[in-house]
Amino acid sequence: MNLLFICTVNRMRSCTAETVYGANPDYRVRSAGIAPTAPNQVTAELLKWADKVFVMENMHRAFITEKFPDIDLSKKLIVLDIPDFFYYMEPELVDLLREKVDPHLAQ
């Protein structure tokens, strides 16, 4: 299964998710950001590649649906509601990701 994690600058939340879920051989995992300064910016190709697209906040969903209106994400876009106040691999962030992402992977 191809998983894409998106946050704002692709340095803390989405990178942590990529590290956590990328360790599982059942998943192919990428991460991206919506900001122009993100090292890996979200693209149409990434969105099409993904079986599930996890965004950290509603503003990420709004940005993606506005910037990529021709891509149908209705059945694969999930908002995790994880705010931007965590550091990379912070244990609380890892726990929160597992709590919010795992139920979607069991489907």
Gaussian input, Z-matrix of N, CA and C with variables (Angstrom, degrees):
# hf/3-21g

backbone

0 1
 N
 C     1     B1
 C     2     B2     1     A1
 N     3     B3     2     A2     1     D1
 C     4     B4     3     A3     2     D2
 C     5     B5     4     A4     3     D3
 N     6     B6     5     A5     4     D4
 C     7     B7     6     A6     5     D5
 C     8     B8     7     A7     6     D6
 N     9     B9     8     A8     7     D7
 C    10    B10     9     A9     8     D8
 C    11    B11    10    A10     9     D9
 N    12    B12    11    A11    10    D10
 C    13    B13    12    A12    11    D11
 C    14    B14    13    A13    12    D12
 N    15    B15    14    A14    13    D13
 C    16    B16    15    A15    14    D14
 C    17    B17    16    A16    15    D15
 N    18    B18    17    A17    16    D16
 C    19    B19    18    A18    17    D17
 C    20    B20    19    A19    18    D18
 N    21    B21    20    A20    19    D19
 C    22    B22    21    A21    20    D20
 C    23    B23    22    A22    21    D21
 N    24    B24    23    A23    22    D22
 C    25    B25    24    A24    23    D23
 C    26    B26    25    A25    24    D24
 N    27    B27    26    A26    25    D25
 C    28    B28    27    A27    26    D26
 C    29    B29    28    A28    27    D27
 N    30    B30    29    A29    28    D28
 C    31    B31    30    A30    29    D29
 C    32    B32    31    A31    30    D30
 N    33    B33    32    A32    31    D31
 C    34    B34    33    A33    32    D32
 C    35    B35    34    A34    33    D33
 N    36    B36    35    A35    34    D34
 C    37    B37    36    A36    35    D35
 C    38    B38    37    A37    36    D36
 N    39    B39    38    A38    37    D37
 C    40    B40    39    A39    38    D38
 C    41    B41    40    A40    39    D39
 N    42    B42    41    A41    40    D40
 C    43    B43    42    A42    41    D41
 C    44    B44    43    A43    42    D42
 N    45    B45    44    A44    43    D43
 C    46    B46    45    A45    44    D44
 C    47    B47    46    A46    45    D45
 N    48    B48    47    A47    46    D46
 C    49    B49    48    A48    47    D47
 C    50    B50    49    A49    48    D48
 N    51    B51    50    A50    49    D49
 C    52    B52    51    A51    50    D50
 C    53    B53    52    A52    51    D51
 N    54    B54    53    A53    52    D52
 C    55    B55    54    A54    53    D53
 C    56    B56    55    A55    54    D54
 N    57    B57    56    A56    55    D55
 C    58    B58    57    A57    56    D56
 C    59    B59    58    A58    57    D57
 N    60    B60    59    A59    58    D58
 C    61    B61    60    A60    59    D59
 C    62    B62    61    A61    60    D60
 N    63    B63    62    A62    61    D61
 C    64    B64    63    A63    62    D62
 C    65    B65    64    A64    63    D63
 N    66    B66    65    A65    64    D64
 C    67    B67    66    A66    65    D65
 C    68    B68    67    A67    66    D66
 N    69    B69    68    A68    67    D67
 C    70    B70    69    A69    68    D68
 C    71    B71    70    A70    69    D69
 N    72    B72    71    A71    70    D70
 C    73    B73    72    A72    71    D71
 C    74    B74    73    A73    72    D72
 N    75    B75    74    A74    73    D73
 C    76    B76    75    A75    74    D74
 C    77    B77    76    A76    75    D75
 N    78    B78    77    A77    76    D76
 C    79    B79    78    A78    77    D77
 C    80    B80    79    A79    78    D78
 N    81    B81    80    A80    79    D79
 C    82    B82    81    A81    80    D80
 C    83    B83    82    A82    81    D81
 N    84    B84    83    A83    82    D82
 C    85    B85    84    A84    83    D83
 C    86    B86    85    A85    84    D84
 N    87    B87    86    A86    85    D85
 C    88    B88    87    A87    86    D86
 C    89    B89    88    A88    87    D87
 N    90    B90    89    A89    88    D88
 C    91    B91    90    A90    89    D89
 C    92    B92    91    A91    90    D90
 N    93    B93    92    A92    91    D91
 C    94    B94    93    A93    92    D92
 C    95    B95    94    A94    93    D93
 N    96    B96    95    A95    94    D94
 C    97    B97    96    A96    95    D95
 C    98    B98    97    A97    96    D96
 N    99    B99    98    A98    97    D97
 C   100   B100    99    A99    98    D98
 C   101   B101   100   A100    99    D99
 N   102   B102   101   A101   100   D100
 C   103   B103   102   A102   101   D101
 C   104   B104   103   A103   102   D102
 N   105   B105   104   A104   103   D103
 C   106   B106   105   A105   104   D104
 C   107   B107   106   A106   105   D105
 N   108   B108   107   A107   106   D106
 C   109   B109   108   A108   107   D107
 C   110   B110   109   A109   108   D108
 N   111   B111   110   A110   109   D109
 C   112   B112   111   A111   110   D110
 C   113   B113   112   A112   111   D111
 N   114   B114   113   A113   112   D112
 C   115   B115   114   A114   113   D113
 C   116   B116   115   A115   114   D114
 N   117   B117   116   A116   115   D115
 C   118   B118   117   A117   116   D116
 C   119   B119   118   A118   117   D117
 N   120   B120   119   A119   118   D118
 C   121   B121   120   A120   119   D119
 C   122   B122   121   A121   120   D120
 N   123   B123   122   A122   121   D121
 C   124   B124   123   A123   122   D122
 C   125   B125   124   A124   123   D123
 N   126   B126   125   A125   124   D124
 C   127   B127   126   A126   125   D125
 C   128   B128   127   A127   126   D126
 N   129   B129   128   A128   127   D127
 C   130   B130   129   A129   128   D128
 C   131   B131   130   A130   129   D129
 N   132   B132   131   A131   130   D130
 C   133   B133   132   A132   131   D131
 C   134   B134   133   A133   132   D132
 N   135   B135   134   A134   133   D133
 C   136   B136   135   A135   134   D134
 C   137   B137   136   A136   135   D135
 N   138   B138   137   A137   136   D136
 C   139   B139   138   A138   137   D137
 C   140   B140   139   A139   138   D138
 N   141   B141   140   A140   139   D139
 C   142   B142   141   A141   140   D140
 C   143   B143   142   A142   141   D141
 N   144   B144   143   A143   142   D142
 C   145   B145   144   A144   143   D143
 C   146   B146   145   A145   144   D144
 N   147   B147   146   A146   145   D145
 C   148   B148   147   A147   146   D146
 C   149   B149   148   A148   147   D147
 N   150   B150   149   A149   148   D148
 C   151   B151   150   A150   149   D149
 C   152   B152   151   A151   150   D150
 N   153   B153   152   A152   151   D151
 C   154   B154   153   A153   152   D152
 C   155   B155   154   A154   153   D153
 N   156   B156   155   A155   154   D154
 C   157   B157   156   A156   155   D155
 C   158   B158   157   A157   156   D156
 N   159   B159   158   A158   157   D157
 C   160   B160   159   A159   158   D158
 C   161   B161   160   A160   159   D159
 N   162   B162   161   A161   160   D160
 C   163   B163   162   A162   161   D161
 C   164   B164   163   A163   162   D162
 N   165   B165   164   A164   163   D163
 C   166   B166   165   A165   164   D164
 C   167   B167   166   A166   165   D165
 N   168   B168   167   A167   166   D166
 C   169   B169   168   A168   167   D167
 C   170   B170   169   A169   168   D168
 N   171   B171   170   A170   169   D169
 C   172   B172   171   A171   170   D170
 C   173   B173   172   A172   171   D171
 N   174   B174   173   A173   172   D172
 C   175   B175   174   A174   173   D173
 C   176   B176   175   A175   174   D174
 N   177   B177   176   A176   175   D175
 C   178   B178   177   A177   176   D176
 C   179   B179   178   A178   177   D177
 N   180   B180   179   A179   178   D178
 C   181   B181   180   A180   179   D179
 C   182   B182   181   A181   180   D180
 N   183   B183   182   A182   181   D181
 C   184   B184   183   A183   182   D182
 C   185   B185   184   A184   183   D183
 N   186   B186   185   A185   184   D184
 C   187   B187   186   A186   185   D185
 C   188   B188   187   A187   186   D186
 N   189   B189   188   A188   187   D187
 C   190   B190   189   A189   188   D188
 C   191   B191   190   A190   189   D189
 N   192   B192   191   A191   190   D190
 C   193   B193   192   A192   191   D191
 C   194   B194   193   A193   192   D192
 N   195   B195   194   A194   193   D193
 C   196   B196   195   A195   194   D194
 C   197   B197   196   A196   195   D195
 N   198   B198   197   A197   196   D196
 C   199   B199   198   A198   197   D197
 C   200   B200   199   A199   198   D198
 N   201   B201   200   A200   199   D199
 C   202   B202   201   A201   200   D200
 C   203   B203   202   A202   201   D201
 N   204   B204   203   A203   202   D202
 C   205   B205   204   A204   203   D203
 C   206   B206   205   A205   204   D204
 N   207   B207   206   A206   205   D205
 C   208   B208   207   A207   206   D206
 C   209   B209   208   A208   207   D207
 N   210   B210   209   A209   208   D208
 C   211   B211   210   A210   209   D209
 C   212   B212   211   A211   210   D210
 N   213   B213   212   A212   211   D211
 C   214   B214   213   A213   212   D212
 C   215   B215   214   A214   213   D213
 N   216   B216   215   A215   214   D214
 C   217   B217   216   A216   215   D215
 C   218   B218   217   A217   216   D216
 N   219   B219   218   A218   217   D217
 C   220   B220   219   A219   218   D218
 C   221   B221   220   A220   219   D219
 N   222   B222   221   A221   220   D220
 C   223   B223   222   A222   221   D221
 C   224   B224   223   A223   222   D222
 N   225   B225   224   A224   223   D223
 C   226   B226   225   A225   224   D224
 C   227   B227   226   A226   225   D225
 N   228   B228   227   A227   226   D226
 C   229   B229   228   A228   227   D227
 C   230   B230   229   A229   228   D228
 N   231   B231   230   A230   229   D229
 C   232   B232   231   A231   230   D230
 C   233   B233   232   A232   231   D231
 N   234   B234   233   A233   232   D232
 C   235   B235   234   A234   233   D233
 C   236   B236   235   A235   234   D234
 N   237   B237   236   A236   235   D235
 C   238   B238   237   A237   236   D236
 C   239   B239   238   A238   237   D237
 N   240   B240   239   A239   238   D238
 C   241   B241   240   A240   239   D239
 C   242   B242   241   A241   240   D240
 N   243   B243   242   A242   241   D241
 C   244   B244   243   A243   242   D242
 C   245   B245   244   A244   243   D243
 N   246   B246   245   A245   244   D244
 C   247   B247   246   A246   245   D245
 C   248   B248   247   A247   246   D246
 N   249   B249   248   A248   247   D247
 C   250   B250   249   A249   248   D248
 C   251   B251   250   A250   249   D249
 N   252   B252   251   A251   250   D250
 C   253   B253   252   A252   251   D251
 C   254   B254   253   A253   252   D252
 N   255   B255   254   A254   253   D253
 C   256   B256   255   A255   254   D254
 C   257   B257   256   A256   255   D255
 N   258   B258   257   A257   256   D256
 C   259   B259   258   A258   257   D257
 C   260   B260   259   A259   258   D258
 N   261   B261   260   A260   259   D259
 C   262   B262   261   A261   260   D260
 C   263   B263   262   A262   261   D261
 N   264   B264   263   A263   262   D262
 C   265   B265   264   A264   263   D263
 C   266   B266   265   A265   264   D264
 N   267   B267   266   A266   265   D265
 C   268   B268   267   A267   266   D266
 C   269   B269   268   A268   267   D267
 N   270   B270   269   A269   268   D268
 C   271   B271   270   A270   269   D269
 C   272   B272   271   A271   270   D270
 N   273   B273   272   A272   271   D271
 C   274   B274   273   A273   272   D272
 C   275   B275   274   A274   273   D273
 N   276   B276   275   A275   274   D274
 C   277   B277   276   A276   275   D275
 C   278   B278   277   A277   276   D276
 N   279   B279   278   A278   277   D277
 C   280   B280   279   A279   278   D278
 C   281   B281   280   A280   279   D279
 N   282   B282   281   A281   280   D280
 C   283   B283   282   A282   281   D281
 C   284   B284   283   A283   282   D282
 N   285   B285   284   A284   283   D283
 C   286   B286   285   A285   284   D284
 C   287   B287   286   A286   285   D285
 N   288   B288   287   A287   286   D286
 C   289   B289   288   A288   287   D287
 C   290   B290   289   A289   288   D288
 N   291   B291   290   A290   289   D289
 C   292   B292   291   A291   290   D290
 C   293   B293   292   A292   291   D291
 N   294   B294   293   A293   292   D292
 C   295   B295   294   A294   293   D293
 C   296   B296   295   A295   294   D294
 N   297   B297   296   A296   295   D295
 C   298   B298   297   A297   296   D296
 C   299   B299   298   A298   297   D297
 N   300   B300   299   A299   298   D298
 C   301   B301   300   A300   299   D299
 C   302   B302   301   A301   300   D300
 N   303   B303   302   A302   301   D301
 C   304   B304   303   A303   302   D302
 C   305   B305   304   A304   303   D303
 N   306   B306   305   A305   304   D304
 C   307   B307   306   A306   305   D305
 C   308   B308   307   A307   306   D306
 N   309   B309   308   A308   307   D307
 C   310   B310   309   A309   308   D308
 C   311   B311   310   A310   309   D309
 N   312   B312   311   A311   310   D310
 C   313   B313   312   A312   311   D311
 C   314   B314   313   A313   312   D312
 N   315   B315   314   A314   313   D313
 C   316   B316   315   A315   314   D314
 C   317   B317   316   A316   315   D315
 N   318   B318   317   A317   316   D316
 C   319   B319   318   A318   317   D317
 C   320   B320   319   A319   318   D318

   B1=1.4529
   B2=1.5301
   B3=1.3227
   B4=1.4637
   B5=1.5272
   B6=1.3306
   B7=1.4585
   B8=1.5197
   B9=1.3215
   B10=1.4555
   B11=1.5294
   B12=1.3205
   B13=1.4635
   B14=1.5239
   B15=1.3410
   B16=1.4585
   B17=1.5198
   B18=1.3443
   B19=1.4601
   B20=1.5234
   B21=1.3079
   B22=1.4571
   B23=1.5277
   B24=1.3312
   B25=1.4695
   B26=1.5202
   B27=1.3261
   B28=1.4585
   B29=1.5247
   B30=1.3475
   B31=1.4620
   B32=1.5225
   B33=1.3130
   B34=1.4611
   B35=1.5389
   B36=1.3301
   B37=1.4647
   B38=1.5217
   B39=1.3277
   B40=1.4645
   B41=1.5269
   B42=1.3211
   B43=1.4790
   B44=1.5230
   B45=1.3263
   B46=1.4647
   B47=1.5239
   B48=1.3085
   B49=1.4700
   B50=1.5207
   B51=1.3218
   B52=1.4612
   B53=1.5302
   B54=1.3143
   B55=1.4617
   B56=1.5320
   B57=1.3245
   B58=1.4724
   B59=1.5297
   B60=1.3166
   B61=1.4671
   B62=1.5274
   B63=1.3097
   B64=1.4521
   B65=1.5161
   B66=1.3354
   B67=1.4663
   B68=1.5225
   B69=1.3297
   B70=1.4633
   B71=1.5331
   B72=1.3311
   B73=1.4615
   B74=1.5346
   B75=1.3298
   B76=1.4654
   B77=1.5290
   B78=1.3333
   B79=1.4577
   B80=1.5271
   B81=1.3268
   B82=1.4565
   B83=1.5241
   B84=1.3268
   B85=1.4589
   B86=1.5264
   B87=1.3242
   B88=1.4634
   B89=1.5211
   B90=1.3177
   B91=1.4668
   B92=1.5205
   B93=1.3212
   B94=1.4613
   B95=1.5203
   B96=1.3200
   B97=1.4571
   B98=1.5127
   B99=1.3286
   B100=1.4613
   B101=1.5281
   B102=1.3221
   B103=1.4657
   B104=1.5253
   B105=1.3246
   B106=1.4699
   B107=1.5346
   B108=1.3214
   B109=1.4678
   B110=1.5267
   B111=1.3147
   B112=1.4757
   B113=1.5242
   B114=1.3446
   B115=1.4659
   B116=1.5325
   B117=1.3149
   B118=1.4690
   B119=1.5250
   B120=1.2962
   B121=1.4568
   B122=1.5245
   B123=1.3163
   B124=1.4545
   B125=1.5258
   B126=1.3281
   B127=1.4709
   B128=1.5251
   B129=1.3075
   B130=1.4679
   B131=1.5233
   B132=1.3166
   B133=1.4664
   B134=1.5216
   B135=1.3390
   B136=1.4753
   B137=1.5178
   B138=1.3239
   B139=1.4639
   B140=1.5266
   B141=1.3170
   B142=1.4674
   B143=1.5247
   B144=1.3276
   B145=1.4626
   B146=1.5286
   B147=1.3208
   B148=1.4685
   B149=1.5242
   B150=1.3440
   B151=1.4595
   B152=1.5238
   B153=1.3336
   B154=1.4647
   B155=1.5201
   B156=1.3364
   B157=1.4583
   B158=1.5233
   B159=1.3162
   B160=1.4511
   B161=1.5252
   B162=1.3279
   B163=1.4645
   B164=1.5182
   B165=1.3174
   B166=1.4625
   B167=1.5191
   B168=1.3433
   B169=1.4601
   B170=1.5284
   B171=1.3237
   B172=1.4664
   B173=1.5210
   B174=1.3410
   B175=1.4645
   B176=1.5275
   B177=1.3300
   B178=1.4640
   B179=1.5299
   B180=1.3264
   B181=1.4733
   B182=1.5249
   B183=1.3307
   B184=1.4676
   B185=1.5288
   B186=1.3147
   B187=1.4668
   B188=1.5236
   B189=1.3138
   B190=1.4672
   B191=1.5290
   B192=1.3190
   B193=1.4651
   B194=1.5265
   B195=1.3388
   B196=1.4625
   B197=1.5254
   B198=1.3208
   B199=1.4666
   B200=1.5317
   B201=1.3344
   B202=1.4673
   B203=1.5265
   B204=1.3338
   B205=1.4680
   B206=1.5259
   B207=1.3182
   B208=1.4691
   B209=1.5268
   B210=1.3342
   B211=1.4683
   B212=1.5245
   B213=1.3110
   B214=1.4712
   B215=1.5229
   B216=1.3224
   B217=1.4636
   B218=1.5252
   B219=1.3157
   B220=1.4637
   B221=1.5239
   B222=1.3250
   B223=1.4663
   B224=1.5174
   B225=1.3371
   B226=1.4538
   B227=1.5267
   B228=1.3275
   B229=1.4631
   B230=1.5173
   B231=1.3252
   B232=1.4622
   B233=1.5246
   B234=1.3330
   B235=1.4597
   B236=1.5297
   B237=1.3344
   B238=1.4637
   B239=1.5264
   B240=1.3156
   B241=1.4737
   B242=1.5262
   B243=1.3174
   B244=1.4689
   B245=1.5256
   B246=1.3392
   B247=1.4665
   B248=1.5341
   B249=1.3246
   B250=1.4613
   B251=1.5295
   B252=1.3204
   B253=1.4592
   B254=1.5282
   B255=1.3056
   B256=1.4624
   B257=1.5243
   B258=1.3180
   B259=1.4552
   B260=1.5273
   B261=1.3261
   B262=1.4575
   B263=1.5266
   B264=1.3292
   B265=1.4628
   B266=1.5324
   B267=1.3185
   B268=1.4617
   B269=1.5327
   B270=1.3348
   B271=1.4718
   B272=1.5273
   B273=1.3189
   B274=1.4687
   B275=1.5331
   B276=1.3241
   B277=1.4607
   B278=1.5278
   B279=1.3237
   B280=1.4636
   B281=1.5279
   B282=1.3292
   B283=1.4715
   B284=1.5252
   B285=1.3175
   B286=1.4577
   B287=1.5315
   B288=1.3177
   B289=1.4626
   B290=1.5208
   B291=1.3182
   B292=1.4657
   B293=1.5320
   B294=1.3069
   B295=1.4643
   B296=1.5268
   B297=1.3285
   B298=1.4615
   B299=1.5311
   B300=1.3308
   B301=1.4617
   B302=1.5162
   B303=1.3286
   B304=1.4662
   B305=1.5311
   B306=1.3373
   B307=1.4766
   B308=1.5411
   B309=1.3197
   B310=1.4780
   B311=1.5159
   B312=1.3225
   B313=1.4490
   B314=1.5277
   B315=1.3086
   B316=1.4526
   B317=1.5351
   B318=1.3282
   B319=1.4749
   B320=1.5134
   A1=108.33
   A2=116.53
   A3=122.66
   A4=109.85
   A5=116.08
   A6=122.28
   A7=109.56
   A8=116.10
   A9=122.03
   A10=108.37
   A11=115.84
   A12=122.45
   A13=108.38
   A14=115.34
   A15=120.70
   A16=110.50
   A17=115.02
   A18=120.63
   A19=107.21
   A20=117.71
   A21=119.53
   A22=111.99
   A23=117.39
   A24=119.28
   A25=113.88
   A26=118.55
   A27=122.24
   A28=112.54
   A29=114.56
   A30=117.99
   A31=113.11
   A32=118.19
   A33=120.29
   A34=111.80
   A35=116.57
   A36=120.50
   A37=113.05
   A38=117.43
   A39=118.67
   A40=111.39
   A41=117.21
   A42=119.56
   A43=111.22
   A44=116.76
   A45=120.14
   A46=109.55
   A47=117.01
   A48=120.75
   A49=110.87
   A50=117.49
   A51=120.79
   A52=110.60
   A53=116.91
   A54=120.94
   A55=111.22
   A56=116.31
   A57=120.94
   A58=110.83
   A59=117.62
   A60=120.28
   A61=112.46
   A62=117.25
   A63=120.70
   A64=113.03
   A65=117.01
   A66=121.24
   A67=111.90
   A68=117.50
   A69=122.13
   A70=108.90
   A71=118.08
   A72=120.42
   A73=114.51
   A74=117.56
   A75=120.80
   A76=112.12
   A77=117.16
   A78=121.18
   A79=111.37
   A80=114.10
   A81=122.09
   A82=103.95
   A83=116.47
   A84=120.65
   A85=110.93
   A86=114.53
   A87=121.76
   A88=107.13
   A89=115.63
   A90=120.63
   A91=108.83
   A92=114.78
   A93=120.79
   A94=109.25
   A95=114.87
   A96=121.65
   A97=110.47
   A98=115.27
   A99=119.77
   A100=111.92
   A101=118.03
   A102=121.57
   A103=111.15
   A104=116.72
   A105=119.73
   A106=112.47
   A107=116.76
   A108=121.07
   A109=113.31
   A110=117.50
   A111=120.39
   A112=109.39
   A113=117.01
   A114=119.21
   A115=112.82
   A116=117.27
   A117=122.92
   A118=106.96
   A119=117.38
   A120=120.30
   A121=110.35
   A122=115.29
   A123=120.45
   A124=108.96
   A125=115.18
   A126=121.66
   A127=109.06
   A128=115.37
   A129=120.75
   A130=109.78
   A131=117.13
   A132=120.94
   A133=111.42
   A134=116.31
   A135=119.74
   A136=111.11
   A137=116.98
   A138=120.46
   A139=111.41
   A140=116.92
   A141=120.33
   A142=111.48
   A143=117.55
   A144=123.31
   A145=111.34
   A146=116.54
   A147=121.78
   A148=112.89
   A149=114.47
   A150=121.01
   A151=110.27
   A152=115.46
   A153=121.73
   A154=107.86
   A155=114.82
   A156=121.72
   A157=107.74
   A158=116.25
   A159=121.98
   A160=108.73
   A161=115.96
   A162=120.53
   A163=108.06
   A164=115.93
   A165=119.77
   A166=113.23
   A167=117.53
   A168=120.72
   A169=110.68
   A170=115.57
   A171=120.74
   A172=112.38
   A173=117.47
   A174=119.38
   A175=111.23
   A176=117.63
   A177=120.31
   A178=110.14
   A179=115.76
   A180=119.63
   A181=110.23
   A182=116.63
   A183=120.79
   A184=110.66
   A185=117.26
   A186=121.47
   A187=110.64
   A188=116.56
   A189=121.35
   A190=111.61
   A191=116.91
   A192=118.91
   A193=111.27
   A194=117.09
   A195=119.74
   A196=111.43
   A197=117.22
   A198=121.03
   A199=112.68
   A200=116.48
   A201=121.06
   A202=110.38
   A203=118.58
   A204=120.88
   A205=114.10
   A206=117.85
   A207=120.44
   A208=113.37
   A209=116.76
   A210=119.82
   A211=108.48
   A212=116.63
   A213=121.04
   A214=109.20
   A215=115.25
   A216=121.46
   A217=111.72
   A218=117.08
   A219=121.18
   A220=113.72
   A221=117.31
   A222=119.19
   A223=113.16
   A224=117.51
   A225=117.16
   A226=115.01
   A227=118.34
   A228=121.43
   A229=110.49
   A230=116.79
   A231=122.37
   A232=109.06
   A233=116.41
   A234=121.97
   A235=108.05
   A236=115.90
   A237=120.74
   A238=113.44
   A239=118.42
   A240=122.24
   A241=111.88
   A242=115.69
   A243=121.62
   A244=107.31
   A245=117.25
   A246=120.78
   A247=112.20
   A248=113.67
   A249=121.02
   A250=111.28
   A251=116.37
   A252=117.63
   A253=112.15
   A254=116.38
   A255=122.06
   A256=110.24
   A257=114.51
   A258=121.21
   A259=109.56
   A260=115.81
   A261=121.67
   A262=110.57
   A263=116.10
   A264=125.56
   A265=113.88
   A266=117.34
   A267=120.58
   A268=107.94
   A269=117.94
   A270=119.98
   A271=114.04
   A272=117.84
   A273=119.86
   A274=110.73
   A275=116.99
   A276=120.87
   A277=110.74
   A278=117.41
   A279=121.21
   A280=109.90
   A281=116.82
   A282=120.72
   A283=111.25
   A284=116.73
   A285=121.58
   A286=110.77
   A287=116.71
   A288=120.14
   A289=110.84
   A290=116.87
   A291=120.03
   A292=111.20
   A293=116.49
   A294=121.24
   A295=111.95
   A296=116.90
   A297=120.66
   A298=114.19
   A299=117.55
   A300=121.02
   A301=112.22
   A302=118.04
   A303=122.30
   A304=114.50
   A305=119.79
   A306=118.55
   A307=113.03
   A308=117.14
   A309=120.74
   A310=112.24
   A311=117.00
   A312=120.63
   A313=111.60
   A314=116.36
   A315=121.34
   A316=111.38
   A317=116.59
   A318=120.90
   A319=111.45
   D1=135.50
   D2=179.24
   D3=-93.77
   D4=121.03
   D5=-178.52
   D6=-114.73
   D7=133.47
   D8=176.25
   D9=-122.03
   D10=126.95
   D11=178.22
   D12=-112.69
   D13=131.69
   D14=-175.87
   D15=-128.53
   D16=132.87
   D17=170.31
   D18=-133.92
   D19=-156.37
   D20=-174.89
   D21=-81.61
   D22=-60.56
   D23=-174.67
   D24=-108.43
   D25=3.03
   D26=174.99
   D27=58.17
   D28=45.32
   D29=178.39
   D30=-127.73
   D31=-28.48
   D32=-175.34
   D33=-116.57
   D34=-73.35
   D35=-172.12
   D36=-67.56
   D37=-54.64
   D38=-176.99
   D39=-68.58
   D40=-34.52
   D41=177.07
   D42=-66.55
   D43=-38.15
   D44=176.34
   D45=-62.82
   D46=-45.63
   D47=179.14
   D48=-61.23
   D49=-40.60
   D50=178.65
   D51=-62.74
   D52=-41.13
   D53=178.97
   D54=-66.60
   D55=-45.96
   D56=-177.11
   D57=-64.53
   D58=-51.30
   D59=-175.12
   D60=-83.66
   D61=-21.29
   D62=176.61
   D63=-68.86
   D64=-18.08
   D65=177.91
   D66=-74.67
   D67=-12.93
   D68=-179.65
   D69=-93.85
   D70=119.63
   D71=-177.54
   D72=-65.65
   D73=-11.11
   D74=177.99
   D75=-75.87
   D76=-13.74
   D77=-174.62
   D78=-121.34
   D79=144.44
   D80=167.07
   D81=-107.26
   D82=122.44
   D83=-167.76
   D84=-126.03
   D85=136.99
   D86=174.75
   D87=-134.33
   D88=162.68
   D89=174.92
   D90=-138.33
   D91=157.19
   D92=-178.66
   D93=-156.02
   D94=169.03
   D95=176.62
   D96=-128.15
   D97=164.68
   D98=179.53
   D99=-97.89
   D100=-16.70
   D101=-177.74
   D102=-74.78
   D103=148.41
   D104=177.56
   D105=-61.20
   D106=-22.94
   D107=-179.42
   D108=-89.13
   D109=-1.64
   D110=-179.74
   D111=-65.94
   D112=135.38
   D113=179.34
   D114=-62.57
   D115=-33.61
   D116=175.43
   D117=-122.47
   D118=103.82
   D119=-179.63
   D120=-85.78
   D121=146.82
   D122=178.82
   D123=-65.39
   D124=138.38
   D125=-179.67
   D126=-131.80
   D127=164.19
   D128=175.77
   D129=-60.96
   D130=-38.59
   D131=-179.33
   D132=-62.05
   D133=-43.48
   D134=177.84
   D135=-62.91
   D136=-43.14
   D137=-179.22
   D138=-63.95
   D139=-38.87
   D140=178.14
   D141=-70.88
   D142=-34.24
   D143=179.87
   D144=-64.61
   D145=-36.60
   D146=-171.55
   D147=-74.95
   D148=138.99
   D149=170.06
   D150=-83.24
   D151=-31.86
   D152=176.29
   D153=-137.71
   D154=134.73
   D155=178.67
   D156=-116.04
   D157=116.52
   D158=179.79
   D159=-105.46
   D160=121.42
   D161=175.09
   D162=-110.85
   D163=149.69
   D164=-174.81
   D165=-79.89
   D166=-30.89
   D167=-175.33
   D168=-141.04
   D169=162.73
   D170=178.77
   D171=-60.47
   D172=-33.12
   D173=179.88
   D174=-64.16
   D175=-29.56
   D176=176.98
   D177=-68.81
   D178=-41.84
   D179=176.63
   D180=-60.85
   D181=-45.73
   D182=-178.96
   D183=-61.37
   D184=-43.57
   D185=179.26
   D186=-60.55
   D187=-47.89
   D188=-176.29
   D189=-65.80
   D190=-45.22
   D191=-178.26
   D192=-68.32
   D193=-28.58
   D194=177.14
   D195=-77.83
   D196=-41.75
   D197=-176.55
   D198=-76.95
   D199=-29.01
   D200=-177.46
   D201=-124.62
   D202=62.38
   D203=-174.21
   D204=-67.24
   D205=-19.46
   D206=-177.24
   D207=-86.38
   D208=-4.65
   D209=-179.88
   D210=-99.53
   D211=122.47
   D212=-179.96
   D213=-81.02
   D214=106.77
   D215=179.97
   D216=-108.21
   D217=8.30
   D218=-171.81
   D219=-58.07
   D220=-30.87
   D221=-176.66
   D222=-103.16
   D223=2.23
   D224=-176.79
   D225=-135.00
   D226=0.60
   D227=-179.76
   D228=-96.03
   D229=124.96
   D230=-176.47
   D231=-127.17
   D232=127.00
   D233=176.20
   D234=-92.89
   D235=123.96
   D236=-176.29
   D237=-90.19
   D238=-16.10
   D239=-177.55
   D240=55.32
   D241=52.70
   D242=176.34
   D243=-112.80
   D244=113.24
   D245=-176.12
   D246=-70.22
   D247=164.84
   D248=-175.10
   D249=-92.37
   D250=64.88
   D251=173.21
   D252=-137.72
   D253=33.89
   D254=178.18
   D255=-117.78
   D256=155.10
   D257=173.56
   D258=-97.12
   D259=162.86
   D260=178.72
   D261=-56.42
   D262=128.10
   D263=177.09
   D264=61.04
   D265=20.57
   D266=174.73
   D267=-61.58
   D268=130.17
   D269=-175.39
   D270=-52.85
   D271=-39.30
   D272=179.38
   D273=-63.93
   D274=-37.98
   D275=177.71
   D276=-66.56
   D277=-43.16
   D278=178.48
   D279=-59.75
   D280=-45.08
   D281=178.86
   D282=-62.20
   D283=-43.11
   D284=-179.03
   D285=-65.11
   D286=-41.67
   D287=177.17
   D288=-60.63
   D289=-48.08
   D290=-179.80
   D291=-60.82
   D292=-41.63
   D293=179.93
   D294=-62.79
   D295=-39.16
   D296=-174.56
   D297=-91.89
   D298=-28.81
   D299=-176.86
   D300=-89.00
   D301=-43.72
   D302=-173.93
   D303=-51.10
   D304=-42.82
   D305=179.27
   D306=-59.41
   D307=-31.11
   D308=179.67
   D309=-76.34
   D310=-21.27
   D311=-179.96
   D312=-86.84
   D313=-18.39
   D314=179.83
   D315=-80.19
   D316=-12.83
   D317=-177.15
   D318=-76.41

